[in-house]
């Protein structure tokens, strides 16, 4: 028994040393971050920001791999099925790890079981915008216009079932207005049509739209969060604009495939959380329209579990289905 105990102890020490060595050496080759949406959207913008900073700190390239499609499902499945060694990560969102679990009856990945959370990079309001020619300067005027002409207005969003789409559906459910939804394959195409006047109303994550709002190409009427966004305090909330208790926010965070070694997760979490505390990064995120994250892997895991349950209730209330 003493011999077996010594052998077991030796093995434990050896494995611990190996894990520590792996963490110390990680990364020793390029790391891929799968973004399950097209370029130029908020997920892509935040992923590139953090990838650049990680590459500077860890001395290896962090390469963005855009794999859009099916509301984030295609990229999420690819990440879930990749080798759990820390060299393929996913920039997940409230869509991929909250809404999709409620929206898709046969989702080909499990938002909780198939991933190890690292940390949320940023959270952002969605923003309700209109083309400048729409004769509505605030939400109340837009709702009055919609009630006067049921079905005449339409709103674009970045995808079917995404948080911008659900922002519009929640507004419709809470106000009873009849506004048609037009889904797009990403923020870029939707914004092009909104600026061009092909759609009158748009819901988007604030970071991918704030430049167009500040340039005057689009008019922001309200944000979807409970409180005004610190980086754009001039935009009121939907709740304070006449729809009490309305609240919806979006988050974006890094995850790894299940069974990724904890020492690797620790390296990533430590570096990202330190990056997100840097004054210039905080300012950059606020200017983009996002608040910095940096919560622990455990807190992030709890956020995902909470959102999966929350969005099941919202989908049941709105009746939205995946198309």
FIKEMAR-599133 format. One record per residue (C-alpha): residue number from 1; x, y, z. Coordinates in Angstrom, 1 decimal, padded with zeros to 4 digits, always signed. Example, Ala and Ser with C-alpha at 12.3 -4.5 7.8 and 13.67 -1.06 7.14 Angstrom:
<recs>
<rec resi="1" X="+012.3" Y="-004.5" Z="+007.8"/>
<rec resi="2" X="+013.7" Y="-001.1" Z="+007.1"/>
</recs>
This chain:
<recs>
<rec resi="1" X="+000.0" Y="+000.0" Z="+000.0"/>
<rec resi="2" X="+002.9" Y="+002.4" Z="+000.8"/>
<rec resi="3" X="+004.4" Y="+001.7" Z="-002.6"/>
<rec resi="4" X="+001.1" Y="+002.3" Z="-004.3"/>
<rec resi="5" X="+000.6" Y="+005.5" Z="-002.3"/>
<rec resi="6" X="+004.1" Y="+006.8" Z="-003.4"/>
<rec resi="7" X="+003.4" Y="+005.9" Z="-007.0"/>
<rec resi="8" X="+000.0" Y="+007.7" Z="-006.9"/>
<rec resi="9" X="+001.6" Y="+010.8" Z="-005.2"/>
<rec resi="10" X="+004.3" Y="+010.8" Z="-007.9"/>
<rec resi="11" X="+001.8" Y="+010.7" Z="-010.7"/>
<rec resi="12" X="-000.3" Y="+013.5" Z="-009.1"/>
<rec resi="13" X="+002.8" Y="+015.7" Z="-008.8"/>
<rec resi="14" X="+003.9" Y="+014.9" Z="-012.4"/>
<rec resi="15" X="+000.5" Y="+015.8" Z="-013.8"/>
<rec resi="16" X="+000.3" Y="+019.0" Z="-011.8"/>
<rec resi="17" X="+003.8" Y="+020.0" Z="-013.1"/>
<rec resi="18" X="+002.7" Y="+019.1" Z="-016.6"/>
<rec resi="19" X="-000.4" Y="+021.3" Z="-016.3"/>
<rec resi="20" X="+001.6" Y="+024.1" Z="-014.8"/>
<rec resi="21" X="+004.1" Y="+023.8" Z="-017.6"/>
<rec resi="22" X="+001.3" Y="+023.8" Z="-020.3"/>
<rec resi="23" X="-000.1" Y="+027.0" Z="-018.7"/>
<rec resi="24" X="+003.3" Y="+028.6" Z="-018.6"/>
<rec resi="25" X="+003.9" Y="+027.8" Z="-022.2"/>
<rec resi="26" X="+000.5" Y="+028.7" Z="-023.5"/>
<rec resi="27" X="+000.1" Y="+030.0" Z="-026.1"/>
<rec resi="28" X="+003.1" Y="+028.7" Z="-028.2"/>
<rec resi="29" X="+001.3" Y="+029.0" Z="-031.5"/>
<rec resi="30" X="-001.5" Y="+031.2" Z="-033.0"/>
<rec resi="31" X="-004.9" Y="+031.2" Z="-031.4"/>
<rec resi="32" X="-008.1" Y="+031.3" Z="-033.4"/>
<rec resi="33" X="-011.2" Y="+033.2" Z="-032.2"/>
<rec resi="34" X="-014.3" Y="+032.1" Z="-034.0"/>
<rec resi="35" X="-016.8" Y="+035.0" Z="-034.4"/>
<rec resi="36" X="-020.2" Y="+033.5" Z="-035.4"/>
<rec resi="37" X="-021.3" Y="+036.6" Z="-037.1"/>
<rec resi="38" X="-020.2" Y="+038.7" Z="-040.2"/>
<rec resi="39" X="-017.4" Y="+041.3" Z="-040.0"/>
<rec resi="40" X="-018.3" Y="+044.9" Z="-038.9"/>
<rec resi="41" X="-020.9" Y="+043.9" Z="-036.3"/>
<rec resi="42" X="-020.5" Y="+044.4" Z="-032.6"/>
<rec resi="43" X="-019.3" Y="+040.8" Z="-031.9"/>
<rec resi="44" X="-016.6" Y="+041.2" Z="-034.5"/>
<rec resi="45" X="-015.6" Y="+044.7" Z="-033.3"/>
<rec resi="46" X="-015.1" Y="+043.6" Z="-029.7"/>
<rec resi="47" X="-013.4" Y="+040.3" Z="-030.7"/>
<rec resi="48" X="-010.8" Y="+042.2" Z="-032.8"/>
<rec resi="49" X="-010.2" Y="+044.7" Z="-030.0"/>
<rec resi="50" X="-009.5" Y="+042.0" Z="-027.4"/>
<rec resi="51" X="-007.5" Y="+039.8" Z="-029.9"/>
<rec resi="52" X="-005.1" Y="+042.6" Z="-030.6"/>
<rec resi="53" X="-004.4" Y="+043.2" Z="-026.9"/>
<rec resi="54" X="-004.0" Y="+039.5" Z="-026.2"/>
<rec resi="55" X="-001.5" Y="+039.2" Z="-029.1"/>
<rec resi="56" X="+000.5" Y="+042.1" Z="-027.6"/>
<rec resi="57" X="+000.6" Y="+040.5" Z="-024.2"/>
<rec resi="58" X="+001.0" Y="+036.8" Z="-025.0"/>
<rec resi="59" X="+003.3" Y="+037.3" Z="-028.0"/>
<rec resi="60" X="+001.2" Y="+035.1" Z="-030.3"/>
<rec resi="61" X="-001.3" Y="+036.0" Z="-033.0"/>
<rec resi="62" X="-005.0" Y="+035.8" Z="-032.0"/>
<rec resi="63" X="-006.7" Y="+035.4" Z="-035.4"/>
<rec resi="64" X="-010.4" Y="+036.2" Z="-036.0"/>
<rec resi="65" X="-012.3" Y="+033.6" Z="-038.0"/>
<rec resi="66" X="-015.7" Y="+034.9" Z="-039.0"/>
<rec resi="67" X="-018.2" Y="+032.0" Z="-039.5"/>
<rec resi="68" X="-021.7" Y="+033.6" Z="-039.8"/>
<rec resi="69" X="-024.9" Y="+031.8" Z="-040.3"/>
<rec resi="70" X="-028.1" Y="+030.5" Z="-038.6"/>
<rec resi="71" X="-028.1" Y="+033.1" Z="-035.9"/>
<rec resi="72" X="-024.7" Y="+032.2" Z="-034.6"/>
<rec resi="73" X="-025.3" Y="+028.5" Z="-034.6"/>
<rec resi="74" X="-022.7" Y="+027.6" Z="-037.3"/>
<rec resi="75" X="-019.8" Y="+029.2" Z="-035.6"/>
<rec resi="76" X="-020.8" Y="+028.0" Z="-032.2"/>
<rec resi="77" X="-021.0" Y="+024.4" Z="-033.3"/>
<rec resi="78" X="-017.6" Y="+024.7" Z="-034.9"/>
<rec resi="79" X="-016.1" Y="+026.0" Z="-031.7"/>
<rec resi="80" X="-017.8" Y="+023.4" Z="-029.6"/>
<rec resi="81" X="-016.5" Y="+020.6" Z="-031.7"/>
<rec resi="82" X="-012.9" Y="+021.9" Z="-031.9"/>
<rec resi="83" X="-010.0" Y="+020.4" Z="-029.9"/>
<rec resi="84" X="-010.2" Y="+021.6" Z="-026.3"/>
<rec resi="85" X="-006.6" Y="+022.9" Z="-026.0"/>
<rec resi="86" X="-007.2" Y="+026.7" Z="-025.9"/>
<rec resi="87" X="-006.2" Y="+027.3" Z="-029.5"/>
<rec resi="88" X="-009.8" Y="+027.7" Z="-030.7"/>
<rec resi="89" X="-012.1" Y="+030.1" Z="-028.8"/>
<rec resi="90" X="-015.5" Y="+031.5" Z="-029.4"/>
<rec resi="91" X="-016.7" Y="+035.0" Z="-029.1"/>
<rec resi="92" X="-020.1" Y="+034.2" Z="-027.7"/>
<rec resi="93" X="-023.1" Y="+036.4" Z="-027.2"/>
<rec resi="94" X="-026.4" Y="+036.6" Z="-025.4"/>
<rec resi="95" X="-027.8" Y="+035.2" Z="-028.7"/>
<rec resi="96" X="-025.6" Y="+032.2" Z="-029.0"/>
<rec resi="97" X="-025.7" Y="+031.4" Z="-025.2"/>
<rec resi="98" X="-029.1" Y="+032.6" Z="-024.2"/>
<rec resi="99" X="-031.7" Y="+033.3" Z="-026.9"/>
<rec resi="100" X="-030.8" Y="+030.4" Z="-029.2"/>
<rec resi="101" X="-031.4" Y="+027.8" Z="-026.4"/>
<rec resi="102" X="-035.0" Y="+029.0" Z="-026.3"/>
<rec resi="103" X="-035.5" Y="+029.8" Z="-030.0"/>
<rec resi="104" X="-034.3" Y="+026.5" Z="-031.6"/>
<rec resi="105" X="-036.0" Y="+023.3" Z="-030.8"/>
<rec resi="106" X="-033.1" Y="+021.2" Z="-031.9"/>
<rec resi="107" X="-030.0" Y="+023.3" Z="-031.1"/>
<rec resi="108" X="-026.9" Y="+021.3" Z="-032.1"/>
<rec resi="109" X="-024.9" Y="+022.5" Z="-029.1"/>
<rec resi="110" X="-025.6" Y="+022.9" Z="-025.4"/>
<rec resi="111" X="-024.8" Y="+026.5" Z="-024.3"/>
<rec resi="112" X="-024.0" Y="+025.3" Z="-020.8"/>
<rec resi="113" X="-022.4" Y="+021.8" Z="-021.2"/>
<rec resi="114" X="-020.4" Y="+022.3" Z="-024.4"/>
<rec resi="115" X="-018.4" Y="+025.3" Z="-023.3"/>
<rec resi="116" X="-016.1" Y="+026.7" Z="-020.6"/>
<rec resi="117" X="-016.8" Y="+030.4" Z="-020.0"/>
<rec resi="118" X="-013.7" Y="+032.6" Z="-019.7"/>
<rec resi="119" X="-015.1" Y="+036.1" Z="-019.2"/>
<rec resi="120" X="-017.5" Y="+038.7" Z="-020.6"/>
<rec resi="121" X="-015.5" Y="+041.2" Z="-022.7"/>
<rec resi="122" X="-018.3" Y="+043.9" Z="-022.9"/>
<rec resi="123" X="-022.0" Y="+044.5" Z="-022.6"/>
<rec resi="124" X="-024.0" Y="+047.0" Z="-024.5"/>
<rec resi="125" X="-027.5" Y="+048.4" Z="-025.0"/>
<rec resi="126" X="-029.3" Y="+047.7" Z="-028.2"/>
<rec resi="127" X="-030.5" Y="+051.0" Z="-029.8"/>
<rec resi="128" X="-033.7" Y="+051.9" Z="-031.5"/>
<rec resi="129" X="-032.9" Y="+054.1" Z="-034.6"/>
<rec resi="130" X="-034.9" Y="+055.6" Z="-037.5"/>
<rec resi="131" X="-034.0" Y="+057.0" Z="-040.8"/>
<rec resi="132" X="-033.8" Y="+060.8" Z="-040.6"/>
<rec resi="133" X="-036.8" Y="+061.2" Z="-042.9"/>
<rec resi="134" X="-039.1" Y="+059.3" Z="-040.5"/>
<rec resi="135" X="-041.2" Y="+062.0" Z="-038.8"/>
<rec resi="136" X="-040.6" Y="+060.9" Z="-035.3"/>
<rec resi="137" X="-038.2" Y="+062.6" Z="-032.9"/>
<rec resi="138" X="-038.8" Y="+060.3" Z="-030.0"/>
<rec resi="139" X="-040.3" Y="+057.0" Z="-029.1"/>
<rec resi="140" X="-043.8" Y="+058.3" Z="-028.3"/>
<rec resi="141" X="-044.0" Y="+059.9" Z="-031.7"/>
<rec resi="142" X="-042.8" Y="+056.7" Z="-033.4"/>
<rec resi="143" X="-045.4" Y="+054.6" Z="-031.5"/>
<rec resi="144" X="-048.2" Y="+057.1" Z="-032.5"/>
<rec resi="145" X="-047.1" Y="+056.9" Z="-036.1"/>
<rec resi="146" X="-047.1" Y="+053.1" Z="-036.0"/>
<rec resi="147" X="-050.6" Y="+053.1" Z="-034.4"/>
<rec resi="148" X="-051.9" Y="+055.5" Z="-037.0"/>
<rec resi="149" X="-050.7" Y="+053.3" Z="-039.9"/>
<rec resi="150" X="-050.7" Y="+049.6" Z="-038.7"/>
<rec resi="151" X="-048.3" Y="+047.4" Z="-040.7"/>
<rec resi="152" X="-047.0" Y="+050.3" Z="-042.7"/>
<rec resi="153" X="-043.7" Y="+050.6" Z="-040.9"/>
<rec resi="154" X="-041.0" Y="+048.0" Z="-040.8"/>
<rec resi="155" X="-037.9" Y="+047.4" Z="-038.6"/>
<rec resi="156" X="-034.6" Y="+045.8" Z="-039.6"/>
<rec resi="157" X="-032.4" Y="+043.7" Z="-037.3"/>
<rec resi="158" X="-029.1" Y="+041.9" Z="-037.5"/>
<rec resi="159" X="-030.6" Y="+038.4" Z="-037.6"/>
<rec resi="160" X="-033.7" Y="+036.3" Z="-037.0"/>
<rec resi="161" X="-033.9" Y="+035.7" Z="-033.2"/>
<rec resi="162" X="-030.9" Y="+037.9" Z="-032.3"/>
<rec resi="163" X="-031.1" Y="+040.3" Z="-029.4"/>
<rec resi="164" X="-031.8" Y="+043.3" Z="-031.7"/>
<rec resi="165" X="-034.7" Y="+041.3" Z="-033.2"/>
<rec resi="166" X="-036.0" Y="+040.4" Z="-029.8"/>
<rec resi="167" X="-035.7" Y="+044.0" Z="-028.7"/>
<rec resi="168" X="-038.2" Y="+044.9" Z="-031.4"/>
<rec resi="169" X="-040.5" Y="+042.0" Z="-030.7"/>
<rec resi="170" X="-040.5" Y="+042.9" Z="-027.0"/>
<rec resi="171" X="-041.4" Y="+046.5" Z="-027.8"/>
<rec resi="172" X="-044.3" Y="+045.2" Z="-030.0"/>
<rec resi="173" X="-045.5" Y="+042.9" Z="-027.3"/>
<rec resi="174" X="-045.5" Y="+045.6" Z="-024.6"/>
<rec resi="175" X="-047.1" Y="+048.3" Z="-026.7"/>
<rec resi="176" X="-049.3" Y="+046.4" Z="-029.2"/>
<rec resi="177" X="-048.0" Y="+048.2" Z="-032.3"/>
<rec resi="178" X="-047.9" Y="+046.4" Z="-035.6"/>
<rec resi="179" X="-044.5" Y="+046.8" Z="-037.2"/>
<rec resi="180" X="-043.1" Y="+044.2" Z="-039.6"/>
<rec resi="181" X="-039.7" Y="+042.6" Z="-039.0"/>
<rec resi="182" X="-037.1" Y="+042.3" Z="-041.7"/>
<rec resi="183" X="-034.1" Y="+040.2" Z="-040.7"/>
<rec resi="184" X="-030.6" Y="+040.7" Z="-042.2"/>
<rec resi="185" X="-027.4" Y="+038.7" Z="-042.2"/>
<rec resi="186" X="-025.5" Y="+040.9" Z="-039.9"/>
<rec resi="187" X="-025.4" Y="+044.6" Z="-038.8"/>
<rec resi="188" X="-023.5" Y="+045.8" Z="-041.9"/>
<rec resi="189" X="-026.3" Y="+044.9" Z="-044.5"/>
<rec resi="190" X="-029.0" Y="+046.1" Z="-042.1"/>
<rec resi="191" X="-027.3" Y="+049.5" Z="-041.6"/>
<rec resi="192" X="-026.8" Y="+050.0" Z="-045.3"/>
<rec resi="193" X="-030.5" Y="+049.6" Z="-046.0"/>
<rec resi="194" X="-031.5" Y="+051.7" Z="-043.0"/>
<rec resi="195" X="-029.2" Y="+054.5" Z="-044.0"/>
<rec resi="196" X="-030.5" Y="+054.1" Z="-047.6"/>
<rec resi="197" X="-034.1" Y="+054.3" Z="-046.5"/>
<rec resi="198" X="-035.1" Y="+050.7" Z="-047.5"/>
<rec resi="199" X="-036.3" Y="+050.2" Z="-043.9"/>
<rec resi="200" X="-037.6" Y="+052.9" Z="-041.7"/>
<rec resi="201" X="-036.6" Y="+051.6" Z="-038.2"/>
<rec resi="202" X="-033.6" Y="+049.6" Z="-037.0"/>
<rec resi="203" X="-032.6" Y="+047.8" Z="-033.9"/>
<rec resi="204" X="-028.8" Y="+047.1" Z="-033.4"/>
<rec resi="205" X="-026.1" Y="+046.7" Z="-030.8"/>
<rec resi="206" X="-024.9" Y="+050.2" Z="-030.0"/>
<rec resi="207" X="-021.2" Y="+049.7" Z="-031.0"/>
<rec resi="208" X="-021.9" Y="+049.0" Z="-034.6"/>
<rec resi="209" X="-024.3" Y="+051.9" Z="-035.0"/>
<rec resi="210" X="-023.0" Y="+054.7" Z="-032.8"/>
<rec resi="211" X="-020.7" Y="+056.1" Z="-035.6"/>
<rec resi="212" X="-023.7" Y="+056.5" Z="-037.9"/>
<rec resi="213" X="-025.7" Y="+058.0" Z="-035.1"/>
<rec resi="214" X="-023.0" Y="+060.6" Z="-034.3"/>
<rec resi="215" X="-022.6" Y="+061.4" Z="-038.0"/>
<rec resi="216" X="-026.3" Y="+062.2" Z="-038.3"/>
<rec resi="217" X="-026.9" Y="+059.4" Z="-040.8"/>
<rec resi="218" X="-029.3" Y="+057.8" Z="-038.3"/>
<rec resi="219" X="-031.4" Y="+059.2" Z="-035.5"/>
<rec resi="220" X="-031.3" Y="+057.3" Z="-032.2"/>
<rec resi="221" X="-034.6" Y="+057.3" Z="-030.3"/>
<rec resi="222" X="-033.8" Y="+055.1" Z="-027.3"/>
<rec resi="223" X="-031.6" Y="+052.4" Z="-025.8"/>
<rec resi="224" X="-033.0" Y="+049.1" Z="-024.5"/>
<rec resi="225" X="-031.2" Y="+048.9" Z="-021.1"/>
<rec resi="226" X="-032.7" Y="+049.9" Z="-017.8"/>
<rec resi="227" X="-030.3" Y="+052.9" Z="-017.5"/>
<rec resi="228" X="-028.8" Y="+055.3" Z="-020.0"/>
<rec resi="229" X="-025.5" Y="+054.2" Z="-021.4"/>
<rec resi="230" X="-022.6" Y="+056.3" Z="-019.9"/>
<rec resi="231" X="-020.9" Y="+056.7" Z="-023.3"/>
<rec resi="232" X="-024.0" Y="+058.2" Z="-024.9"/>
<rec resi="233" X="-026.1" Y="+059.7" Z="-022.0"/>
<rec resi="234" X="-028.1" Y="+061.9" Z="-024.4"/>
<rec resi="235" X="-030.0" Y="+058.8" Z="-025.6"/>
<rec resi="236" X="-033.0" Y="+058.0" Z="-023.3"/>
<rec resi="237" X="-034.1" Y="+054.5" Z="-022.4"/>
<rec resi="238" X="-037.2" Y="+052.9" Z="-023.8"/>
<rec resi="239" X="-038.5" Y="+052.5" Z="-020.2"/>
<rec resi="240" X="-038.3" Y="+056.2" Z="-019.5"/>
<rec resi="241" X="-039.7" Y="+057.0" Z="-022.9"/>
<rec resi="242" X="-043.1" Y="+055.6" Z="-022.1"/>
<rec resi="243" X="-042.7" Y="+051.8" Z="-021.8"/>
<rec resi="244" X="-042.2" Y="+051.1" Z="-018.1"/>
<rec resi="245" X="-040.3" Y="+047.9" Z="-017.1"/>
<rec resi="246" X="-038.9" Y="+047.5" Z="-020.6"/>
<rec resi="247" X="-035.3" Y="+046.2" Z="-020.3"/>
<rec resi="248" X="-032.9" Y="+044.2" Z="-022.6"/>
<rec resi="249" X="-029.2" Y="+044.2" Z="-022.7"/>
<rec resi="250" X="-026.6" Y="+042.3" Z="-024.8"/>
<rec resi="251" X="-023.2" Y="+040.8" Z="-023.7"/>
<rec resi="252" X="-020.3" Y="+039.5" Z="-025.6"/>
<rec resi="253" X="-017.7" Y="+037.1" Z="-024.1"/>
<rec resi="254" X="-015.0" Y="+034.6" Z="-024.8"/>
<rec resi="255" X="-015.6" Y="+030.8" Z="-024.2"/>
<rec resi="256" X="-013.6" Y="+027.7" Z="-024.9"/>
<rec resi="257" X="-014.7" Y="+024.2" Z="-025.8"/>
<rec resi="258" X="-015.6" Y="+022.0" Z="-022.8"/>
<rec resi="259" X="-012.7" Y="+020.1" Z="-021.3"/>
<rec resi="260" X="-010.2" Y="+022.9" Z="-022.1"/>
<rec resi="261" X="-007.6" Y="+022.7" Z="-019.3"/>
<rec resi="262" X="-008.2" Y="+025.0" Z="-016.3"/>
<rec resi="263" X="-004.6" Y="+026.4" Z="-016.4"/>
<rec resi="264" X="-005.2" Y="+027.6" Z="-019.9"/>
<rec resi="265" X="-008.6" Y="+029.2" Z="-018.9"/>
<rec resi="266" X="-006.8" Y="+030.9" Z="-016.0"/>
<rec resi="267" X="-004.1" Y="+032.4" Z="-018.3"/>
<rec resi="268" X="-006.8" Y="+033.8" Z="-020.6"/>
<rec resi="269" X="-009.0" Y="+035.1" Z="-017.8"/>
<rec resi="270" X="-006.2" Y="+036.8" Z="-016.0"/>
<rec resi="271" X="-004.9" Y="+038.6" Z="-019.1"/>
<rec resi="272" X="-008.3" Y="+039.6" Z="-020.4"/>
<rec resi="273" X="-009.5" Y="+040.9" Z="-017.0"/>
<rec resi="274" X="-006.3" Y="+043.0" Z="-016.7"/>
<rec resi="275" X="-006.7" Y="+044.3" Z="-020.3"/>
<rec resi="276" X="-010.3" Y="+045.4" Z="-019.5"/>
<rec resi="277" X="-009.1" Y="+047.4" Z="-016.5"/>
<rec resi="278" X="-006.7" Y="+049.5" Z="-018.6"/>
<rec resi="279" X="-007.9" Y="+053.1" Z="-018.8"/>
<rec resi="280" X="-007.4" Y="+053.4" Z="-022.5"/>
<rec resi="281" X="-009.3" Y="+050.2" Z="-023.1"/>
<rec resi="282" X="-012.2" Y="+051.3" Z="-020.9"/>
<rec resi="283" X="-012.4" Y="+054.6" Z="-022.8"/>
<rec resi="284" X="-012.2" Y="+052.8" Z="-026.2"/>
<rec resi="285" X="-015.1" Y="+050.5" Z="-025.2"/>
<rec resi="286" X="-017.2" Y="+053.3" Z="-023.9"/>
<rec resi="287" X="-016.5" Y="+055.3" Z="-027.1"/>
<rec resi="288" X="-017.6" Y="+052.2" Z="-029.1"/>
<rec resi="289" X="-020.8" Y="+051.9" Z="-027.1"/>
<rec resi="290" X="-019.9" Y="+049.0" Z="-024.7"/>
<rec resi="291" X="-019.2" Y="+048.8" Z="-021.0"/>
<rec resi="292" X="-016.2" Y="+046.7" Z="-020.0"/>
<rec resi="293" X="-016.7" Y="+043.2" Z="-018.6"/>
<rec resi="294" X="-014.1" Y="+041.1" Z="-016.8"/>
<rec resi="295" X="-016.2" Y="+038.9" Z="-014.6"/>
<rec resi="296" X="-014.9" Y="+035.6" Z="-013.4"/>
<rec resi="297" X="-015.5" Y="+032.3" Z="-015.3"/>
<rec resi="298" X="-017.8" Y="+031.2" Z="-012.5"/>
<rec resi="299" X="-019.9" Y="+034.5" Z="-012.7"/>
<rec resi="300" X="-020.0" Y="+034.2" Z="-016.5"/>
<rec resi="301" X="-021.3" Y="+030.6" Z="-016.2"/>
<rec resi="302" X="-024.0" Y="+031.8" Z="-013.9"/>
<rec resi="303" X="-024.9" Y="+034.6" Z="-016.4"/>
<rec resi="304" X="-025.3" Y="+032.1" Z="-019.1"/>
<rec resi="305" X="-027.6" Y="+029.8" Z="-017.0"/>
<rec resi="306" X="-029.7" Y="+032.8" Z="-016.0"/>
<rec resi="307" X="-030.1" Y="+034.0" Z="-019.6"/>
<rec resi="308" X="-031.0" Y="+030.6" Z="-020.9"/>
<rec resi="309" X="-033.9" Y="+030.6" Z="-018.5"/>
<rec resi="310" X="-034.8" Y="+034.3" Z="-019.0"/>
<rec resi="311" X="-035.0" Y="+033.9" Z="-022.8"/>
<rec resi="312" X="-037.2" Y="+030.8" Z="-022.6"/>
<rec resi="313" X="-039.8" Y="+033.0" Z="-020.9"/>
<rec resi="314" X="-039.4" Y="+035.9" Z="-023.4"/>
<rec resi="315" X="-039.7" Y="+033.6" Z="-026.4"/>
<rec resi="316" X="-042.8" Y="+032.1" Z="-024.9"/>
<rec resi="317" X="-044.3" Y="+035.5" Z="-024.4"/>
<rec resi="318" X="-043.5" Y="+036.9" Z="-027.8"/>
<rec resi="319" X="-044.1" Y="+033.7" Z="-029.8"/>
<rec resi="320" X="-041.0" Y="+034.2" Z="-032.0"/>
<rec resi="321" X="-039.7" Y="+031.2" Z="-033.8"/>
<rec resi="322" X="-036.5" Y="+030.5" Z="-035.7"/>
<rec resi="323" X="-037.0" Y="+030.6" Z="-039.5"/>
</recs>
